[in-house]
Amino acid sequence: QVQVVESGGGLVQAGGSLRLSCAASGRTFSIYATGWFRQAPGKERQFVAAITWRGGTTYDADSVKGRFTVSRDNDKNTVNLQMNSLKPEDTAVYYCAVKTKGMGYSLPQPTAYDYWGQGTQVTVSS
């Protein structure tokens, strides 16, 4: 069992920056990767970025490449999503998800993840 809690959402103006954090607790030794997804009203859940815990390999969606950076705090069971040059189309509920160790996966797919946070709202005004 892994508990996942996102924080850091809020209201920002276009062009601004925001940093989201994902805190994991419980059986964190079993974590393979942490991913970020977002869902806007009336839209499907969309992959944003992910990072593996052992190698620190990162993956970015094309829509956020060059603007968002995912990183892990090596001293804590936390993953951050630094969002720069925010656009109104980035407005969504952002979810942190945890994939535990196992066979077979595709990190951009929501079904690859085992635990999800409650989401945090990010609103970008124009």
Salt bridges, closest charged atoms under 4 A:
ASP90 OD1 - ARG38 NH1 2.86
ASP90 OD2 - ARG67 NH1 2.75
